[in-house]
Amino acid sequence: MTIPERFKASMVMDFERWHDGIGYDLELLKSASPEELAEIEAILLAQPVDDWRDVEALAALNTPETRAYLIKSLETGDFRIANAISNYAPNLVNDGKRSSSLVEAIENV
């Protein structure tokens, strides 16, 4: 399997991965070629940001496109996504958004 195929396989969520809070295999990014990184980026950009795992992977790639996608994802109003972006890409979230997403998280506990 290629590195992008292995990365995509790590994105498949099962009960154990969900329950144990296991993210995508970001270690693969360290050994990926620029072409493979671009392929992984395309995989991530082709789907909605639904979970902290997506945010973590997009932030790890840290390209202009992934940063723009994370900023756009802040507009969904999902406090879980905003909090994940605050955690994995804090420079992309202003203080007002960070505060409002934390308040919303507390109110929804």
Beta strands, then each sheet from edge to edge (+ up, - down):
end
